[in-house]
């Protein structure tokens, strides 16, 4: 668990609960836990892209499982955030093909441009740079994920344009 706890308003709206119930319905009644990963995605998306301990507890309650079962999953997978993160999360692939094609220099360039280190949100909460494991798009290196979408064959110029487009709210993060 992270030492610093941030406060988060928990809001399980009727529409979110309907979506959660729809996800749960895909599994046998005695296997509600099987819906954990998709439910966490939906709940995180509805709560500014992060999951507080209280929100994780709420998911455990909804799925009728122990809170530790949720904590284990949230702390294992990098796609779940345990603290507030930048709205635009630049998740750079850091495996061999991307590294061989300059992703580390591109990450340094992006961090310098944004005035942050890896894993630090910008002061305005708009951006964060992260290194992640293979995103399975080796032929498009260097690449990163931004929301639900891949950004491929990246260059400093492409990063400048992406940052400008994010600031102008021209970037769609989700395919929903």
N, CA, C and O of each residue as an XYZ file, in Angstrom:
704
protein
N       0.838     -1.186      0.000
C       0.000      0.000      0.000
C       0.880      1.246      0.000
O       1.994      1.239      0.523
N       0.366      2.294     -0.586
C       1.099      3.547     -0.601
C       0.968      4.204      0.769
O      -0.073      4.114      1.421
N       2.029      4.860      1.188
C       2.016      5.502      2.497
C       1.111      6.716      2.523
O       0.396      6.939      3.500
N       1.133      7.505      1.456
C       0.322      8.712      1.412
C      -1.060      8.365      0.899
O      -1.206      7.815     -0.193
N      -2.071      8.684      1.683
C      -3.438      8.457      1.263
C      -4.050      9.772      0.818
O      -3.949     10.782      1.515
N      -4.681      9.757     -0.340
C      -5.382     10.908     -0.866
C      -6.868     10.659     -0.677
O      -7.324      9.517     -0.724
N      -7.621     11.726     -0.463
C      -9.068     11.599     -0.304
C      -9.713     11.523     -1.673
O      -9.308     12.221     -2.603
N     -10.708     10.682     -1.790
C     -11.418     10.503     -3.044
C     -12.900     10.368     -2.735
O     -13.298      9.597     -1.861
N     -13.708     11.125     -3.461
C     -15.146     10.993     -3.305
C     -15.600      9.734     -4.019
O     -15.295      9.530     -5.194
N     -16.321      8.901     -3.311
C     -16.807      7.652     -3.874
C     -18.233      7.874     -4.360
O     -19.109      8.281     -3.596
N     -18.449      7.602     -5.634
C     -19.760      7.806     -6.225
C     -20.088      6.630     -7.135
O     -19.639      6.566     -8.280
N     -20.869      5.711     -6.610
C     -21.331      4.584     -7.418
C     -22.725      4.965     -7.911
O     -23.729      4.685     -7.258
N     -22.763      5.603     -9.063
C     -24.028      6.070     -9.622
C     -24.867      4.882    -10.082
O     -24.378      3.756    -10.180
N     -26.143      5.156    -10.361
C     -27.021      4.098    -10.860
C     -26.499      3.534    -12.181
O     -26.553      2.325    -12.404
N     -25.996      4.404    -13.057
C     -25.500      3.919    -14.352
C     -24.225      3.086    -14.175
O     -24.037      2.085    -14.868
N     -23.354      3.495    -13.254
C     -22.152      2.706    -12.986
C     -22.535      1.362    -12.378
O     -21.975      0.332    -12.753
N     -23.470      1.362    -11.457
C     -23.890      0.106    -10.833
C     -24.540     -0.816    -11.866
O     -24.357     -2.033    -11.823
N     -25.301     -0.227    -12.795
C     -25.904     -1.042    -13.858
C     -24.814     -1.685    -14.711
O     -24.920     -2.853    -15.085
N     -23.762     -0.917    -15.018
C     -22.643     -1.457    -15.812
C     -21.927     -2.559    -15.034
O     -21.582     -3.596    -15.602
N     -21.701     -2.341    -13.738
C     -21.058     -3.354    -12.890
C     -21.894     -4.635    -12.876
O     -21.358     -5.733    -13.026
N     -23.205     -4.489    -12.695
C     -24.082     -5.663    -12.666
C     -24.086     -6.392    -14.008
O     -24.159     -7.620    -14.060
N     -24.006     -5.622    -15.086
C     -23.944     -6.241    -16.414
C     -22.655     -7.062    -16.548
O     -22.678     -8.173    -17.078
N     -21.525     -6.510    -16.062
C     -20.255     -7.248    -16.109
C     -20.325     -8.509    -15.252
O     -19.877     -9.575    -15.673
N     -20.882     -8.389    -14.063
C     -21.007     -9.538    -13.157
C     -21.867    -10.632    -13.793
O     -21.619    -11.819    -13.581
N     -22.875    -10.233    -14.571
C     -23.798    -11.206    -15.172
C     -23.125    -12.131    -16.185
O     -23.703    -13.148    -16.567
N     -21.927    -11.798    -16.617
C     -21.199    -12.635    -17.571
C     -20.580    -13.865    -16.908
O     -20.039    -14.731    -17.595
N     -20.654    -13.947    -15.594
C     -20.008    -15.031    -14.850
C     -21.044    -15.768    -14.010
O     -22.081    -15.201    -13.666
N     -20.770    -17.036    -13.678
C     -21.691    -17.769    -12.795
C     -21.839    -17.052    -11.451
O     -20.909    -16.397    -10.982
N     -22.997    -17.182    -10.852
C     -23.311    -16.474     -9.606
C     -22.281    -16.742     -8.511
O     -21.975    -15.852     -7.718
N     -21.747    -17.961     -8.464
C     -20.771    -18.285     -7.427
C     -19.338    -17.904     -7.819
O     -18.392    -18.229     -7.102
N     -19.182    -17.222     -8.944
C     -17.863    -16.791     -9.428
C     -17.822    -15.288     -9.679
O     -17.210    -14.832    -10.645
N     -18.476    -14.518     -8.808
C     -18.525    -13.061     -8.965
C     -17.128    -12.438     -9.019
O     -16.918    -11.430     -9.692
N     -16.187    -13.041     -8.312
C     -14.825    -12.506     -8.288
C     -14.216    -12.448     -9.684
O     -13.320    -11.641     -9.934
N     -14.687    -13.285    -10.585
C     -14.162    -13.297    -11.957
C     -14.366    -11.962    -12.661
O     -13.666    -11.666    -13.629
N     -15.296    -11.163    -12.200
C     -15.577     -9.857    -12.799
C     -14.659     -8.765    -12.257
O     -14.788     -7.605    -12.648
N     -13.740     -9.117    -11.369
C     -12.933     -8.111    -10.675
C     -12.186     -7.165    -11.609
O     -12.297     -5.949    -11.451
N     -11.435     -7.677    -12.569
C     -10.646     -6.787    -13.432
C     -11.519     -5.832    -14.241
O     -11.260     -4.629    -14.219
N     -12.538     -6.310    -14.952
C     -13.370     -5.347    -15.687
C     -14.116     -4.382    -14.772
O     -14.310     -3.220    -15.132
N     -14.534     -4.840    -13.603
C     -15.216     -3.941    -12.666
C     -14.252     -2.852    -12.188
O     -14.623     -1.680    -12.114
N     -13.028     -3.235    -11.868
C     -12.040     -2.235    -11.454
C     -11.809     -1.199    -12.549
O     -11.685     -0.009    -12.259
N     -11.751     -1.640    -13.800
C     -11.585     -0.688    -14.907
C     -12.744      0.313    -14.943
O     -12.522      1.519    -15.045
N     -13.950     -0.179    -14.860
C     -15.128      0.696    -14.909
C     -15.145      1.670    -13.736
O     -15.415      2.858    -13.913
N     -14.858      1.167    -12.545
C     -14.879      2.015    -11.351
C     -13.755      3.053    -11.419
O     -13.969      4.218    -11.085
N     -12.566      2.639    -11.846
C     -11.452      3.584    -11.971
C     -11.788      4.675    -12.993
O     -11.548      5.856    -12.739
N     -12.338      4.285    -14.140
C     -12.709      5.265    -15.162
C     -13.719      6.285    -14.634
O     -13.702      7.448    -15.035
N     -14.579      5.850    -13.751
C     -15.611      6.740    -13.197
C     -15.107      7.599    -12.038
O     -15.841      8.455    -11.543
N     -13.872      7.385    -11.604
C     -13.331      8.085    -10.434
C     -11.965      8.705    -10.730
O     -10.997      8.455    -10.012
N     -11.893      9.500    -11.772
C     -10.681     10.254    -12.111
C      -9.443      9.385    -12.280
O      -8.329      9.825    -11.997
N      -9.637      8.148    -12.743
C      -8.543      7.259    -13.101
C      -7.674      6.805    -11.924
O      -6.473      6.582    -12.077
N      -8.299      6.670    -10.745
C      -7.549      6.077     -9.638
C      -8.503      5.432     -8.649
O      -9.702      5.711     -8.642
N      -7.942      4.555     -7.806
C      -8.720      3.750     -6.868
C      -8.171      3.896     -5.450
O      -7.136      3.318     -5.115
N      -8.861      4.660     -4.632
C      -8.468      4.788     -3.225
C      -8.762      3.479     -2.495
O      -9.467      2.613     -3.012
N      -8.219      3.350     -1.304
C      -8.503      2.163     -0.474
C     -10.006      2.045     -0.243
O     -10.561      0.948     -0.311
N     -10.657      3.154      0.027
C     -12.105      3.133      0.286
C     -12.872      2.650     -0.945
O     -13.853      1.915     -0.833
N     -12.411      3.072     -2.106
C     -13.072      2.633     -3.341
C     -12.801      1.154     -3.597
O     -13.685      0.434     -4.062
N     -11.605      0.702     -3.302
C     -11.293     -0.722     -3.425
C     -12.159     -1.533     -2.460
O     -12.630     -2.618     -2.803
N     -12.366     -1.004     -1.255
C     -13.246     -1.670     -0.287
C     -14.672     -1.773     -0.822
O     -15.342     -2.787     -0.627
N     -15.130     -0.723     -1.493
C     -16.477     -0.711     -2.069
C     -16.598     -1.775     -3.156
O     -17.618     -2.460     -3.238
N     -15.576     -1.918     -3.984
C     -15.580     -2.955     -5.021
C     -15.645     -4.339     -4.363
O     -16.383     -5.211     -4.820
N     -14.880     -4.534     -3.304
C     -14.915     -5.817     -2.590
C     -16.321     -6.101     -2.064
O     -16.820     -7.222     -2.161
N     -16.943     -5.075     -1.511
C     -18.308     -5.227     -0.991
C     -19.279     -5.608     -2.118
O     -20.097     -6.513     -1.954
N     -19.187     -4.925     -3.242
C     -20.075     -5.197     -4.374
C     -19.883     -6.621     -4.890
O     -20.856     -7.308     -5.202
N     -18.633     -7.062     -4.978
C     -18.338     -8.401     -5.498
C     -18.420     -9.485     -4.433
O     -18.271    -10.670     -4.731
N     -18.658     -9.077     -3.197
C     -18.783    -10.009     -2.076
C     -17.512    -10.843     -1.904
O     -17.552    -12.066     -1.768
N     -16.378    -10.124     -1.918
C     -15.078    -10.759     -1.683
C     -14.359     -9.977     -0.592
O     -14.825     -8.921     -0.164
N     -13.235    -10.494     -0.152
C     -12.465     -9.820      0.896
C     -11.700     -8.634      0.287
O     -11.227     -8.728     -0.846
N     -11.576     -7.532      1.019
C     -10.821     -6.384      0.500
C      -9.403     -6.740      0.061
O      -8.915     -6.189     -0.926
N      -8.730     -7.649      0.770
C      -7.360     -8.007      0.402
C      -7.301     -8.585     -1.007
O      -6.289     -8.436     -1.691
N      -8.377     -9.247     -1.453
C      -8.408     -9.811     -2.799
C      -8.385     -8.697     -3.855
O      -7.842     -8.884     -4.943
N      -8.966     -7.560     -3.535
C      -8.937     -6.407     -4.434
C      -7.579     -5.722     -4.346
O      -6.995     -5.368     -5.370
N      -7.070     -5.533     -3.124
C      -5.770     -4.869     -2.948
C      -4.665     -5.602     -3.712
O      -3.807     -4.977     -4.337
N      -4.702     -6.951     -3.652
C      -3.673     -7.743     -4.335
C      -3.661     -7.464     -5.829
O      -2.596     -7.330     -6.431
N      -4.827     -7.377     -6.420
C      -4.938     -7.146     -7.858
C      -4.521     -5.722     -8.210
O      -3.756     -5.512     -9.151
N      -5.019     -4.749     -7.460
C      -4.720     -3.345     -7.744
C      -3.230     -3.059     -7.575
O      -2.664     -2.270     -8.331
N      -2.596     -3.687     -6.601
C      -1.164     -3.431     -6.385
C      -0.284     -4.202     -7.371
O       0.879     -3.846     -7.556
N      -0.812     -5.246     -8.002
C      -0.030     -6.043     -8.942
C      -0.011     -5.432    -10.341
O       1.047     -5.344    -10.962
N      -1.154     -5.017    -10.832
C      -1.268     -4.538    -12.212
C      -1.021     -3.032    -12.301
O      -1.583     -2.250    -11.533
N      -0.166     -2.639    -13.254
C       0.154     -1.216    -13.413
C      -0.987     -0.424    -14.036
O      -0.947      0.807    -14.029
N      -1.983     -1.080    -14.562
C      -3.104     -0.361    -15.179
C      -4.077      0.200    -14.144
O      -4.982      0.960    -14.489
N      -3.896     -0.169    -12.894
C      -4.725      0.391    -11.816
C      -3.875      1.381    -11.033
O      -2.726      1.095    -10.696
N      -4.437      2.529    -10.751
C      -3.712      3.608    -10.080
C      -4.203      3.753     -8.646
O      -5.404      3.834     -8.387
N      -3.252      3.783     -7.724
C      -3.573      3.869     -6.297
C      -3.415      5.285     -5.739
O      -3.455      5.499     -4.528
N      -3.237      6.234     -6.640
C      -3.139      7.636     -6.241
C      -3.592      8.474     -7.423
O      -3.650      7.977     -8.548
N      -3.915      9.738     -7.182
C      -4.283     10.587     -8.322
C      -3.137     10.648     -9.333
O      -1.966     10.736     -8.965
N      -3.499     10.600    -10.587
C      -2.506     10.621    -11.673
C      -2.878     11.723    -12.655
O      -3.982     12.266    -12.620
N      -1.932     12.039    -13.530
C      -2.203     13.030    -14.554
C      -3.336     12.585    -15.465
O      -3.500     11.394    -15.733
N      -4.110     13.545    -15.934
C      -5.214     13.238    -16.846
C      -4.691     12.526    -18.090
O      -5.283     11.551    -18.554
N      -3.582     13.021    -18.621
C      -2.961     12.423    -19.796
C      -1.731     11.642    -19.343
O      -0.670     12.209    -19.083
N      -1.908     10.318    -19.257
C      -0.847      9.432    -18.799
C      -0.094      8.908    -20.009
O      -0.629      8.120    -20.790
N       1.153      9.349    -20.162
C       2.007      8.870    -21.253
C       2.713      7.618    -20.753
O       3.667      7.704    -19.980
N       2.243      6.457    -21.195
C       2.796      5.184    -20.751
C       3.703      4.628    -21.853
O       3.247      3.983    -22.796
N       5.000      4.901    -21.701
C       5.987      4.488    -22.694
C       6.396      3.041    -22.483
O       6.705      2.632    -21.364
N       6.395      2.267    -23.563
C       6.906      0.903    -23.521
C       8.419      0.973    -23.307
O       9.118      1.721    -23.991
N       8.911      0.193    -22.357
C      10.343      0.204    -22.040
C      11.016     -1.131    -22.283
O      12.038     -1.427    -21.663
N      10.465     -1.945    -23.175
C      11.119     -3.214    -23.469
C      12.070     -3.045    -24.657
O      12.113     -1.985    -25.281
N      12.818     -4.082    -24.957
C      13.959     -4.010    -25.884
C      13.700     -3.292    -27.202
O      14.462     -2.384    -27.532
N      12.676     -3.638    -27.974
C      12.513     -2.953    -29.266
C      12.343     -1.431    -29.113
O      12.898     -0.664    -29.900
N      11.597     -1.010    -28.131
C      11.412      0.432    -27.930
C      12.710      1.075    -27.435
O      13.064      2.173    -27.866
N      13.411      0.400    -26.542
C      14.679      0.947    -26.052
C      15.690      1.055    -27.188
O      16.411      2.048    -27.282
N      15.748      0.057    -28.039
C      16.671      0.092    -29.176
C      16.325      1.211    -30.160
O      17.165      1.635    -30.954
N      15.077      1.680    -30.097
C      14.626      2.741    -30.992
C      14.486      4.084    -30.286
O      13.836      4.990    -30.809
N      15.092      4.227    -29.096
C      15.214      5.529    -28.460
C      14.141      5.952    -27.483
O      14.009      7.143    -27.200
N      13.370      5.015    -26.960
C      12.292      5.413    -26.058
C      12.810      6.085    -24.783
O      12.162      6.991    -24.258
N      13.969      5.652    -24.280
C      14.488      6.260    -23.047
C      14.808      7.736    -23.259
O      14.507      8.565    -22.401
N      15.416      8.068    -24.396
C      15.682      9.475    -24.702
C      14.385     10.249    -24.879
O      14.290     11.412    -24.487
N      13.392      9.605    -25.467
C      12.102     10.247    -25.669
C      11.391     10.497    -24.337
O      10.743     11.528    -24.157
N      11.514      9.562    -23.422
C      10.943      9.762    -22.087
C      11.633     10.925    -21.390
O      10.971     11.773    -20.791
N      12.964     10.970    -21.464
C      13.717     12.078    -20.872
C      13.285     13.403    -21.490
O      13.082     14.389    -20.782
N      13.146     13.419    -22.805
C      12.728     14.630    -23.512
C      11.349     15.087    -23.017
O      11.140     16.267    -22.734
N      10.416     14.137    -22.917
C       9.050     14.454    -22.494
C       9.027     14.949    -21.054
O       8.340     15.922    -20.743
N       9.768     14.291    -20.178
C       9.835     14.721    -18.779
C      10.411     16.132    -18.677
O       9.895     16.970    -17.937
N      11.470     16.382    -19.416
C      12.089     17.714    -19.389
C      11.109     18.766    -19.906
O      10.997     19.849    -19.331
N      10.410     18.454    -20.974
C       9.441     19.387    -21.552
C       8.306     19.694    -20.562
O       7.824     20.824    -20.485
N       7.894     18.679    -19.816
C       6.797     18.849    -18.867
C       7.265     19.312    -17.492
O       6.443     19.716    -16.669
N       8.567     19.260    -17.228
C       9.099     19.685    -15.939
C       8.821     18.717    -14.808
O       8.632     19.126    -13.663
N       8.797     17.431    -15.130
C       8.546     16.404    -14.111
C       9.515     15.249    -14.295
O      10.199     15.149    -15.314
N       9.564     14.379    -13.295
C      10.282     13.123    -13.415
C       9.296     12.022    -13.755
O       8.084     12.230    -13.700
N       9.806     10.861    -14.102
C       8.951      9.713    -14.375
C       8.134      9.405    -13.121
O       8.676      9.341    -12.018
N       6.831      9.216    -13.299
C       5.947      8.888    -12.182
C       5.451     10.077    -11.390
O       4.809      9.898    -10.355
N       5.729     11.280    -11.845
C       5.271     12.498    -11.155
C       4.261     13.232    -12.023
O       4.549     13.540    -13.179
N       3.072     13.519    -11.479
C       2.128     14.326    -12.266
C       2.600     15.778    -12.313
O       3.261     16.258    -11.391
N       2.253     16.470    -13.399
C       2.566     17.894    -13.479
C       1.743     18.644    -12.441
O       0.717     18.146    -11.977
N       2.186     19.829    -12.081
C       1.515     20.613    -11.041
C       0.049     20.870    -11.370
O      -0.790     20.934    -10.471
N      -0.260     21.017    -12.655
C      -1.653     21.268    -13.050
C      -2.472     19.985    -13.156
O      -3.667     20.042    -13.445
N      -1.849     18.832    -12.927
C      -2.557     17.555    -12.965
C      -2.887     17.060    -14.367
O      -3.631     16.091    -14.516
N      -2.351     17.701    -15.386
C      -2.670     17.299    -16.757
C      -1.869     16.097    -17.253
O      -2.403     15.254    -17.974
N      -0.594     16.011    -16.875
C       0.280     15.019    -17.488
C       1.018     14.180    -16.456
O       1.264     14.599    -15.325
N       1.360     12.970    -16.902
C       2.267     12.118    -16.145
C       2.965     11.200    -17.133
O       2.359     10.750    -18.106
N       4.234     10.925    -16.885
C       5.029     10.042    -17.733
C       5.331      8.782    -16.930
O       5.751      8.856    -15.775
N       5.111      7.625    -17.553
C       5.366      6.347    -16.903
C       6.048      5.401    -17.870
O       5.800      5.442    -19.075
N       6.896      4.562    -17.345
C       7.453      3.471    -18.125
C       6.685      2.213    -17.804
O       6.416      1.934    -16.636
N       6.323      1.442    -18.825
C       5.559      0.214    -18.616
C       6.216     -0.933    -19.370
O       7.123     -0.727    -20.177
N       5.753     -2.123    -19.099
C       6.245     -3.304    -19.801
C       5.644     -3.365    -21.195
O       4.843     -2.509    -21.570
N       6.018     -4.345    -21.939
C       5.652     -4.493    -23.347
C       4.167     -4.247    -23.596
O       3.302     -4.792    -22.910
N       3.899     -3.417    -24.591
C       2.531     -3.129    -25.004
C       2.156     -3.894    -26.274
O       1.062     -3.723    -26.813
N       3.072     -4.735    -26.744
C       2.768     -5.622    -27.851
C       2.684     -4.939    -29.210
O       1.952     -5.397    -30.087
N       3.417     -3.860    -29.393
C       3.422     -3.158    -30.687
C       4.870     -2.906    -31.108
O       5.230     -1.795    -31.496
N       5.678     -3.933    -31.028
C       7.123     -3.805    -31.246
C       7.479     -3.249    -32.616
O       8.491     -2.562    -32.755
N       6.677     -3.528    -33.618
C       6.955     -3.046    -34.955
C       6.729     -1.555    -35.137
O       7.017     -1.000    -36.197
N       6.212     -0.909    -34.102
C       5.882      0.522    -34.177
C       6.714      1.348    -33.207
O       6.363      2.482    -32.881
N       7.818      0.772    -32.750
C       8.670      1.411    -31.741
C       9.350      2.662    -32.301
O       9.621      2.758    -33.498
N       9.617      3.614    -31.410
C       9.174      3.682    -30.018
C       7.704      4.078    -29.952
O       7.210      4.837    -30.785
N       7.026      3.553    -28.955
C       5.596      3.783    -28.846
C       5.185      3.923    -27.395
O       5.937      3.605    -26.474
N       3.956      4.412    -27.221
C       3.383      4.538    -25.885
C       1.882      4.387    -25.995
O       1.307      4.426    -27.083
N       1.262      4.212    -24.835
C      -0.184      4.186    -24.745
C      -0.625      5.483    -24.094
O      -0.015      5.944    -23.129
N      -1.691      6.071    -24.629
C      -2.297      7.282    -24.070
C      -3.783      7.001    -23.986
O      -4.481      7.002    -25.000
N      -4.265      6.762    -22.775
C      -5.648      6.312    -22.622
C      -5.775      4.923    -23.217
O      -4.978      4.034    -22.917
N      -6.790      4.738    -24.070
C      -7.009      3.437    -24.696
C      -6.278      3.285    -26.029
O      -6.444      2.274    -26.710
N      -5.479      4.270    -26.405
C      -4.911      4.296    -27.748
C      -3.386      4.274    -27.752
O      -2.738      4.811    -26.854
N      -2.835      3.647    -28.774
C      -1.389      3.619    -28.969
C      -0.955      4.818    -29.799
O      -1.647      5.232    -30.729
N       0.191      5.360    -29.450
C       0.864      6.394    -30.229
C       2.169      5.756    -30.683
O       2.961      5.305    -29.856
N       2.397      5.717    -31.985
C       3.475      4.898    -32.540
C       4.492      5.716    -33.326
O       4.238      6.855    -33.716
N       5.667      5.091    -33.548
C       6.762      5.733    -34.294
C       7.020      7.145    -33.745
O       7.082      8.114    -34.502
N       7.165      7.240    -32.436
C       7.272      8.548    -31.778
C       8.612      9.226    -32.034
O       9.653      8.583    -32.172
N       8.540     10.534    -32.090
C       9.711     11.404    -32.230
C       9.492     12.579    -31.281
O       8.376     12.772    -30.799
N      10.528     13.366    -31.003
C      10.311     14.578    -30.188
C       9.240     15.493    -30.802
O       8.443     16.088    -30.076
N       9.221     15.603    -32.121
C       8.228     16.452    -32.780
C       6.809     15.921    -32.570
O       5.877     16.694    -32.347
N       6.651     14.597    -32.643
C       5.333     13.996    -32.400
C       4.921     14.202    -30.941
O       3.745     14.431    -30.656
N       5.880     14.123    -30.022
C       5.563     14.354    -28.610
C       5.131     15.804    -28.397
O       4.172     16.061    -27.669
N       5.825     16.747    -29.020
C       5.438     18.157    -28.912
C       3.987     18.338    -29.370
O       3.204     19.021    -28.711
N       3.634     17.719    -30.507
C       2.280     17.845    -31.035
C       1.262     17.191    -30.114
O       0.186     17.746    -29.893
N       1.586     16.010    -29.570
C       0.679     15.336    -28.635
C       0.432     16.187    -27.394
O      -0.702     16.315    -26.933
N       1.495     16.761    -26.864
C       1.355     17.609    -25.674
C       0.472     18.815    -26.000
O      -0.421     19.155    -25.224
N       0.714     19.460    -27.136
C      -0.111     20.601    -27.541
C      -1.570     20.187    -27.734
O      -2.479     20.904    -27.316
N      -1.794     19.034    -28.365
C      -3.160     18.552    -28.577
C      -3.855     18.223    -27.265
O      -5.051     18.472    -27.117
N      -3.121     17.671    -26.319
C      -3.701     17.393    -24.997
C      -4.094     18.701    -24.308
O      -5.191     18.819    -23.762
N      -3.201     19.664    -24.340
C      -3.488     20.963    -23.714
C      -4.711     21.616    -24.340
O      -5.460     22.312    -23.653
N      -4.923     21.402    -25.633
C      -6.067     21.971    -26.344
C      -7.301     21.057    -26.263
O      -8.320     21.325    -26.899
N      -7.200     19.991    -25.483
C      -8.294     19.039    -25.276
C      -8.755     18.390    -26.590
O      -9.947     18.155    -26.788
N      -7.806     18.107    -27.473
C      -8.103     17.486    -28.769
C      -7.865     15.991    -28.766
O      -8.079     15.334    -29.785
N      -7.424     15.432    -27.638
C      -7.080     14.023    -27.579
C      -8.198     13.246    -26.891
O      -8.596     13.571    -25.773
N      -8.699     12.219    -27.569
C      -9.696     11.319    -26.983
C      -8.932     10.235    -26.226
O      -8.016      9.622    -26.773
N      -9.304     10.004    -24.983
C      -8.604      9.003    -24.171
C      -9.276      7.634    -24.189
O      -8.614      6.609    -24.025
N     -10.576      7.621    -24.387
C     -11.294      6.338    -24.301
C     -12.141      6.111    -25.534
O     -12.649      7.045    -26.155
N     -12.274      4.866    -25.860
C     -13.071      4.449    -27.012
C     -14.474      4.087    -26.533
O     -14.991      3.020    -26.863
N     -15.079      4.965    -25.763
C     -16.432      4.699    -25.222
C     -17.342      5.831    -25.587
O     -18.521      5.814    -25.234
